[in-house]
Amino acid sequence: MGGIAALFAVLLLAGCETVSKEQCAAGDWVALGKADGANGYQASRLADIVKDCGRYGVTPDTDQYMSGWNQGVQIYCTPMNGYNAGRQGKSASPVCPPQMAGSFEYAHSLGKRIWQARSKVEEQERRVRDIDNRMSRLRLDVGSLSCSGKNGDELRACREDVHRRRQDLQDARFDLQDARWRLMEAQRFYDETERTVSAEAARTIPGYGPQ
């Protein structure tokens, strides 16, 4: 049992590592810093790298890492990257220098408008699917009910059950109509948002092209 616990601890530790043993041994600190900066990781990540590599007896060159990180930040903080990150629903990292932060954050806000509008469409699409599935189950329930052979209180209870399930099915039909209407409205809003944002992105983001 102790061996299993020890193995689990090792795997957990490995899963939490910022860098691998191989990356530490390779010692390409400029490339590592550049990759981290380009992915929007904050410079404080270096402290975790120093700690992880220390476990393997490797001391990172922090100056080289920071040189690469600063190069990577220049890649991350472009308006086009900010726009794409927002469009994918990713948060904006606070790594951009003042001279780049404004255009990056504005482009990110444009992309996020697309993501938010698309999320509303997907939400309504899920609602339509859920109601469709509910209606299928209700149809099966109604179709499987039979009051033949019953009489008295038993027959009355059966008929009430059939009526209730048919009413549930009718309610689901109304819900489906509402969901389809809301989906149509969400799609219309998305299309309008995409047109508006695309026009603004073309005006303000260097290198922008239709997505």
Secondary structure, DSSP 8 states (H G I E B T S, - for coil): -HHHHHHHHHHHHHHH-SS-HHHHHH--HHHHHHHHHHTT--TTHHHHHHHHHHTTT----HHHHHHHHHHHHHHHTSHHHHHHHHHTT----TT--HHHHHHHHHHHHHHHHHHHHHHHHHHHHHHHHHHHHHHHHHHHHHHH---TT--HHHHHHHHHHHHHHHHHHHHHHHHHHHHHHHHHHHHHHHHHHHHHHHHHHHHHSTT----
